[in-house]
Amino acid sequence: MKFTAFERSKQGTGASRRLRITGRTPAIVYGGATPPQVIEIDHNALWHALKKEAFHSSVLTMEIGDTSSPVLLRDVQVHPFKQLILHVDFQRVDASTKLHMKVPLHFFGDENSPAIKTEGCIANHVISEIDVLCLPADLPEFIKVDLSGLKKGSSLHLAEIALPKGVSVVKHGSDKNPVVVSVVAVAGAEPVAAAEPAADAAAKPAAKPAAKSAAKPAEKATKK
């Protein structure tokens, strides 16, 4: 993803306030061997970009004039009640240095899971994103998690998630293999009976038609 930034000459609280009035957002780019650089970004363009998941978890291309450089979004400061972005931090990316990033999880296949489909359960997503370590070229926009194998009473742990090539998980705390998805039984829900196989249904004898009544219809009364 690309975004356009502009060099910023003035710094300070007053300068940043005046900059926001003009529709620009103050920002900074740091990291690498280059000194930090103060920049400004069009507020509306930035507001819409931040709504995209990829803007938070992908290597971005920052264009300033005729130059472009890869960066990562590191921090966003938003006004407590106004739809206003106060400040943004970006970090420069080195192609040979591994990144530590949070990557979202995309779940799929739960509608085909025996626990959800026939056993009256729901999939509780305990973790929605994980910390990963990888080179910039290997950074995934998201990681897909297949839930089609979930059964009643089971859980999906972090070690069971298939990771893209070159990506490793950064684990925190004492729990080295936390639960990502747990299967929860819904109170009062009854298991769904499995559909009868077509072969079994065909093997059953067809129902006999109802027997016709042996009684003859009553004769019409003879007119006198």
Short mmCIF file of the C-alpha atoms (twelve columns), coordinates in Angstrom:
data_MODEL
# 
_entry.id   MODEL 
# 
loop_
_atom_site.group_PDB 
_atom_site.id 
_atom_site.type_symbol 
_atom_site.label_atom_id 
_atom_site.label_alt_id 
_atom_site.label_comp_id 
_atom_site.label_asym_id 
_atom_site.label_seq_id 
_atom_site.Cartn_x 
_atom_site.Cartn_y 
_atom_site.Cartn_z 
_atom_site.pdbx_PDB_model_num 
ATOM 1   C CA . MET A 1   0.000   0.000   0.000  1 
ATOM 2   C CA . LYS A 2   1.185   3.504   -0.829 1 
ATOM 3   C CA . PHE A 3   0.554   6.836   0.823  1 
ATOM 4   C CA . THR A 4   1.776   10.349  0.152  1 
ATOM 5   C CA . ALA A 5   3.531   12.430  2.801  1 
ATOM 6   C CA . PHE A 6   5.018   15.936  2.814  1 
ATOM 7   C CA . GLU A 7   8.036   17.414  4.550  1 
ATOM 8   C CA . ARG A 8   7.196   19.441  7.664  1 
ATOM 9   C CA . SER A 9   9.312   22.438  8.548  1 
ATOM 10  C CA . LYS A 10  7.730   23.601  11.825 1 
ATOM 11  C CA . GLN A 11  7.428   21.598  15.031 1 
ATOM 12  C CA . GLY A 12  5.853   22.106  18.424 1 
ATOM 13  C CA . THR A 13  2.360   22.038  19.929 1 
ATOM 14  C CA . GLY A 14  1.244   25.311  18.345 1 
ATOM 15  C CA . ALA A 15  2.549   24.379  14.911 1 
ATOM 16  C CA . SER A 16  0.843   20.986  15.072 1 
ATOM 17  C CA . ARG A 17  -2.457  22.593  16.083 1 
ATOM 18  C CA . ARG A 18  -2.313  25.014  13.156 1 
ATOM 19  C CA . LEU A 19  -1.387  22.145  10.847 1 
ATOM 20  C CA . ARG A 20  -4.497  20.177  11.862 1 
ATOM 21  C CA . ILE A 21  -6.695  23.185  11.126 1 
ATOM 22  C CA . THR A 22  -5.467  23.084  7.518  1 
ATOM 23  C CA . GLY A 23  -6.501  19.432  7.144  1 
ATOM 24  C CA . ARG A 24  -3.077  17.883  7.649  1 
ATOM 25  C CA . THR A 25  -1.889  15.425  10.329 1 
ATOM 26  C CA . PRO A 26  1.587   15.719  11.880 1 
ATOM 27  C CA . ALA A 27  3.677   12.541  11.805 1 
ATOM 28  C CA . ILE A 28  7.210   11.273  12.302 1 
ATOM 29  C CA . VAL A 29  9.385   8.627   10.645 1 
ATOM 30  C CA . TYR A 30  12.172  7.030   12.668 1 
ATOM 31  C CA . GLY A 31  14.505  4.025   12.625 1 
ATOM 32  C CA . GLY A 32  17.533  2.905   10.676 1 
ATOM 33  C CA . ALA A 33  20.694  4.915   10.300 1 
ATOM 34  C CA . THR A 34  18.809  8.061   9.206  1 
ATOM 35  C CA . PRO A 35  17.764  10.662  11.796 1 
ATOM 36  C CA . PRO A 36  14.024  10.952  12.556 1 
ATOM 37  C CA . GLN A 37  12.093  12.975  9.981  1 
ATOM 38  C CA . VAL A 38  8.983   15.032  10.733 1 
ATOM 39  C CA . ILE A 39  6.309   14.869  8.053  1 
ATOM 40  C CA . GLU A 40  2.652   15.729  7.467  1 
ATOM 41  C CA . ILE A 41  -0.129  13.733  5.781  1 
ATOM 42  C CA . ASP A 42  -3.514  14.685  4.365  1 
ATOM 43  C CA . HIS A 43  -5.941  13.932  7.198  1 
ATOM 44  C CA . ASN A 44  -8.854  12.613  5.115  1 
ATOM 45  C CA . ALA A 45  -6.651  10.290  3.075  1 
ATOM 46  C CA . LEU A 46  -5.053  8.988   6.274  1 
ATOM 47  C CA . TRP A 47  -8.460  8.536   7.948  1 
ATOM 48  C CA . HIS A 48  -9.694  6.281   5.144  1 
ATOM 49  C CA . ALA A 49  -6.385  4.390   4.958  1 
ATOM 50  C CA . LEU A 50  -6.547  3.549   8.673  1 
ATOM 51  C CA . LYS A 51  -9.882  1.796   8.136  1 
ATOM 52  C CA . LYS A 52  -8.108  -0.835  6.031  1 
ATOM 53  C CA . GLU A 53  -6.690  -3.779  7.936  1 
ATOM 54  C CA . ALA A 54  -3.682  -4.056  5.627  1 
ATOM 55  C CA . PHE A 55  -2.559  -0.529  6.513  1 
ATOM 56  C CA . HIS A 56  -1.860  -1.719  10.066 1 
ATOM 57  C CA . SER A 57  -0.117  -5.013  9.286  1 
ATOM 58  C CA . SER A 58  1.721   -4.520  5.969  1 
ATOM 59  C CA . VAL A 59  4.913   -2.872  4.811  1 
ATOM 60  C CA . LEU A 60  3.811   0.500   3.398  1 
ATOM 61  C CA . THR A 61  5.425   2.593   0.702  1 
ATOM 62  C CA . MET A 62  5.787   6.200   1.805  1 
ATOM 63  C CA . GLU A 63  6.203   8.671   -1.066 1 
ATOM 64  C CA . ILE A 64  7.709   12.098  -0.382 1 
ATOM 65  C CA . GLY A 65  8.295   14.054  -3.565 1 
ATOM 66  C CA . ASP A 66  10.291  11.872  -5.947 1 
ATOM 67  C CA . THR A 67  11.522  9.466   -3.262 1 
ATOM 68  C CA . SER A 68  9.820   6.450   -1.745 1 
ATOM 69  C CA . SER A 69  10.732  4.266   1.210  1 
ATOM 70  C CA . PRO A 70  9.234   1.246   3.001  1 
ATOM 71  C CA . VAL A 71  7.796   1.950   6.439  1 
ATOM 72  C CA . LEU A 72  5.572   0.362   9.084  1 
ATOM 73  C CA . LEU A 73  2.747   2.016   10.992 1 
ATOM 74  C CA . ARG A 74  3.756   1.944   14.646 1 
ATOM 75  C CA . ASP A 75  1.427   4.265   16.558 1 
ATOM 76  C CA . VAL A 76  -1.712  6.346   16.012 1 
ATOM 77  C CA . GLN A 77  -2.995  9.007   18.402 1 
ATOM 78  C CA . VAL A 78  -6.701  9.812   17.991 1 
ATOM 79  C CA . HIS A 79  -8.778  12.543  19.639 1 
ATOM 80  C CA . PRO A 80  -10.843 11.081  22.531 1 
ATOM 81  C CA . PHE A 81  -14.219 12.102  21.071 1 
ATOM 82  C CA . LYS A 82  -13.655 13.863  17.742 1 
ATOM 83  C CA . GLN A 83  -13.047 12.097  14.443 1 
ATOM 84  C CA . LEU A 84  -9.562  13.553  14.392 1 
ATOM 85  C CA . ILE A 85  -6.154  11.891  14.072 1 
ATOM 86  C CA . LEU A 86  -3.699  13.818  16.227 1 
ATOM 87  C CA . HIS A 87  -0.378  12.184  15.362 1 
ATOM 88  C CA . VAL A 88  1.092   9.136   13.597 1 
ATOM 89  C CA . ASP A 89  4.402   7.302   14.018 1 
ATOM 90  C CA . PHE A 90  6.099   5.310   11.254 1 
ATOM 91  C CA . GLN A 91  9.219   3.138   11.378 1 
ATOM 92  C CA . ARG A 92  11.635  2.666   8.494  1 
ATOM 93  C CA . VAL A 93  12.058  -0.869  7.207  1 
ATOM 94  C CA . ASP A 94  15.354  -2.580  6.416  1 
ATOM 95  C CA . ALA A 95  14.960  -5.489  3.980  1 
ATOM 96  C CA . SER A 96  17.630  -7.521  5.835  1 
ATOM 97  C CA . THR A 97  16.273  -6.963  9.353  1 
ATOM 98  C CA . LYS A 98  13.480  -9.080  10.800 1 
ATOM 99  C CA . LEU A 99  10.271  -7.349  11.886 1 
ATOM 100 C CA . HIS A 100 8.248   -7.871  15.032 1 
ATOM 101 C CA . MET A 101 4.620   -7.248  14.068 1 
ATOM 102 C CA . LYS A 102 1.063   -8.072  15.094 1 
ATOM 103 C CA . VAL A 103 -0.782  -9.924  12.323 1 
ATOM 104 C CA . PRO A 104 -4.571  -10.484 12.334 1 
ATOM 105 C CA . LEU A 105 -6.094  -13.958 12.146 1 
ATOM 106 C CA . HIS A 106 -8.798  -14.703 9.566  1 
ATOM 107 C CA . PHE A 107 -11.019 -17.630 10.588 1 
ATOM 108 C CA . PHE A 108 -12.887 -19.802 8.073  1 
ATOM 109 C CA . GLY A 109 -14.522 -23.220 7.765  1 
ATOM 110 C CA . ASP A 110 -16.451 -23.092 11.052 1 
ATOM 111 C CA . GLU A 111 -19.734 -23.730 9.222  1 
ATOM 112 C CA . ASN A 112 -18.326 -27.153 8.202  1 
ATOM 113 C CA . SER A 113 -17.138 -28.048 11.691 1 
ATOM 114 C CA . PRO A 114 -18.962 -31.006 13.331 1 
ATOM 115 C CA . ALA A 115 -19.166 -29.024 16.582 1 
ATOM 116 C CA . ILE A 116 -20.963 -26.083 14.966 1 
ATOM 117 C CA . LYS A 117 -22.842 -27.938 12.241 1 
ATOM 118 C CA . THR A 118 -24.410 -30.797 14.205 1 
ATOM 119 C CA . GLU A 119 -23.454 -30.624 17.899 1 
ATOM 120 C CA . GLY A 120 -25.030 -27.310 18.916 1 
ATOM 121 C CA . CYS A 121 -21.779 -25.446 19.689 1 
ATOM 122 C CA . ILE A 122 -20.180 -22.137 18.750 1 
ATOM 123 C CA . ALA A 123 -16.535 -21.231 18.089 1 
ATOM 124 C CA . ASN A 124 -15.208 -18.733 20.625 1 
ATOM 125 C CA . HIS A 125 -12.318 -16.721 19.146 1 
ATOM 126 C CA . VAL A 126 -10.004 -16.227 22.127 1 
ATOM 127 C CA . ILE A 127 -7.160  -14.604 20.127 1 
ATOM 128 C CA . SER A 128 -7.733  -12.404 17.064 1 
ATOM 129 C CA . GLU A 129 -4.105  -11.505 16.282 1 
ATOM 130 C CA . ILE A 130 -0.643  -12.889 16.983 1 
ATOM 131 C CA . ASP A 131 2.880   -11.468 17.215 1 
ATOM 132 C CA . VAL A 132 5.183   -12.695 14.478 1 
ATOM 133 C CA . LEU A 133 8.846   -12.330 13.569 1 
ATOM 134 C CA . CYS A 134 9.943   -12.370 9.931  1 
ATOM 135 C CA . LEU A 135 11.746  -10.488 7.195  1 
ATOM 136 C CA . PRO A 136 9.794   -7.654  5.509  1 
ATOM 137 C CA . ALA A 137 9.383   -9.686  2.306  1 
ATOM 138 C CA . ASP A 138 7.738   -12.535 4.266  1 
ATOM 139 C CA . LEU A 139 5.327   -10.410 6.325  1 
ATOM 140 C CA . PRO A 140 1.776   -11.696 5.718  1 
ATOM 141 C CA . GLU A 141 -1.190  -9.326  5.589  1 
ATOM 142 C CA . PHE A 142 -3.125  -11.892 7.662  1 
ATOM 143 C CA . ILE A 143 -2.946  -15.573 8.640  1 
ATOM 144 C CA . LYS A 144 -5.785  -17.959 7.739  1 
ATOM 145 C CA . VAL A 145 -7.047  -20.360 10.414 1 
ATOM 146 C CA . ASP A 146 -9.118  -23.397 9.363  1 
ATOM 147 C CA . LEU A 147 -11.842 -24.323 11.888 1 
ATOM 148 C CA . SER A 148 -13.489 -27.110 9.891  1 
ATOM 149 C CA . GLY A 149 -11.980 -29.829 12.114 1 
ATOM 150 C CA . LEU A 150 -13.328 -28.526 15.426 1 
ATOM 151 C CA . LYS A 151 -15.303 -31.042 17.485 1 
ATOM 152 C CA . LYS A 152 -17.311 -30.716 20.670 1 
ATOM 153 C CA . GLY A 153 -15.050 -30.402 23.707 1 
ATOM 154 C CA . SER A 154 -11.964 -29.546 21.627 1 
ATOM 155 C CA . SER A 155 -9.864  -26.390 21.271 1 
ATOM 156 C CA . LEU A 156 -7.429  -25.009 18.700 1 
ATOM 157 C CA . HIS A 157 -4.046  -24.006 20.113 1 
ATOM 158 C CA . LEU A 158 -1.406  -21.645 18.766 1 
ATOM 159 C CA . ALA A 159 0.981   -24.464 17.828 1 
ATOM 160 C CA . GLU A 160 -1.679  -25.948 15.521 1 
ATOM 161 C CA . ILE A 161 -1.885  -22.869 13.269 1 
ATOM 162 C CA . ALA A 162 -0.124  -23.249 9.909  1 
ATOM 163 C CA . LEU A 163 2.267   -20.322 9.465  1 
ATOM 164 C CA . PRO A 164 3.527   -18.965 6.133  1 
ATOM 165 C CA . LYS A 165 7.097   -19.728 5.126  1 
ATOM 166 C CA . GLY A 166 9.670   -17.627 6.966  1 
ATOM 167 C CA . VAL A 167 7.259   -16.566 9.713  1 
ATOM 168 C CA . SER A 168 7.631   -17.540 13.376 1 
ATOM 169 C CA . VAL A 169 5.444   -16.743 16.386 1 
ATOM 170 C CA . VAL A 170 6.625   -14.532 19.232 1 
ATOM 171 C CA . LYS A 171 5.265   -16.078 22.439 1 
ATOM 172 C CA . HIS A 172 4.558   -14.132 25.611 1 
ATOM 173 C CA . GLY A 173 4.116   -15.135 29.228 1 
ATOM 174 C CA . SER A 174 4.283   -18.589 30.755 1 
ATOM 175 C CA . ASP A 175 1.702   -20.146 28.429 1 
ATOM 176 C CA . LYS A 176 3.728   -21.139 25.369 1 
ATOM 177 C CA . ASN A 177 0.782   -22.704 23.560 1 
ATOM 178 C CA . PRO A 178 -2.330  -20.631 24.334 1 
ATOM 179 C CA . VAL A 179 -5.834  -21.433 23.137 1 
ATOM 180 C CA . VAL A 180 -6.773  -19.548 19.966 1 
ATOM 181 C CA . VAL A 181 -10.310 -20.920 19.487 1 
ATOM 182 C CA . SER A 182 -12.421 -22.855 21.995 1 
ATOM 183 C CA . VAL A 183 -15.610 -24.794 21.326 1 
ATOM 184 C CA . VAL A 184 -18.464 -23.689 23.574 1 
ATOM 185 C CA . ALA A 185 -21.749 -25.580 23.894 1 
ATOM 186 C CA . VAL A 186 -24.837 -23.371 23.612 1 
ATOM 187 C CA . ALA A 187 -27.192 -23.801 26.567 1 
ATOM 188 C CA . GLY A 188 -30.420 -25.481 25.524 1 
ATOM 189 C CA . ALA A 189 -29.161 -26.315 22.027 1 
ATOM 190 C CA . GLU A 190 -29.898 -29.841 20.814 1 
ATOM 191 C CA . PRO A 191 -27.671 -31.780 18.406 1 
ATOM 192 C CA . VAL A 192 -28.872 -31.774 14.816 1 
ATOM 193 C CA . ALA A 193 -29.755 -35.231 13.516 1 
ATOM 194 C CA . ALA A 194 -27.654 -36.274 10.562 1 
ATOM 195 C CA . ALA A 195 -29.454 -36.427 7.236  1 
ATOM 196 C CA . GLU A 196 -30.498 -39.935 6.176  1 
ATOM 197 C CA . PRO A 197 -28.214 -41.252 3.413  1 
ATOM 198 C CA . ALA A 198 -29.889 -41.517 0.023  1 
ATOM 199 C CA . ALA A 199 -28.851 -45.192 -0.331 1 
ATOM 200 C CA . ASP A 200 -30.591 -46.159 2.938  1 
ATOM 201 C CA . ALA A 201 -33.708 -44.288 1.956  1 
ATOM 202 C CA . ALA A 202 -33.849 -46.087 -1.388 1 
ATOM 203 C CA . ALA A 203 -33.479 -49.497 0.279  1 
ATOM 204 C CA . LYS A 204 -36.622 -49.071 2.333  1 
ATOM 205 C CA . PRO A 205 -39.813 -50.545 0.775  1 
ATOM 206 C CA . ALA A 206 -42.210 -48.039 -0.622 1 
ATOM 207 C CA . ALA A 207 -45.283 -47.422 1.477  1 
ATOM 208 C CA . LYS A 208 -48.368 -49.329 0.302  1 
ATOM 209 C CA . PRO A 209 -51.255 -47.253 -0.972 1 
ATOM 210 C CA . ALA A 210 -54.261 -47.047 1.308  1 
ATOM 211 C CA . ALA A 211 -56.758 -49.897 0.751  1 
ATOM 212 C CA . LYS A 212 -59.932 -48.939 -1.028 1 
ATOM 213 C CA . SER A 213 -63.085 -49.217 0.950  1 
ATOM 214 C CA . ALA A 214 -65.024 -52.419 0.116  1 
ATOM 215 C CA . ALA A 215 -68.304 -50.810 0.969  1 
ATOM 216 C CA . LYS A 216 -70.416 -49.837 -2.051 1 
ATOM 217 C CA . PRO A 217 -71.705 -46.345 -2.159 1 
ATOM 218 C CA . ALA A 218 -75.217 -46.074 -0.818 1 
ATOM 219 C CA . GLU A 219 -77.898 -46.262 -3.467 1 
ATOM 220 C CA . LYS A 220 -79.857 -43.161 -4.118 1 
ATOM 221 C CA . ALA A 221 -83.327 -43.207 -2.672 1 
ATOM 222 C CA . THR A 222 -85.954 -44.105 -5.291 1 
ATOM 223 C CA . LYS A 223 -88.197 -41.248 -6.064 1 
ATOM 224 C CA . LYS A 224 -91.895 -41.965 -5.546 1 
# 
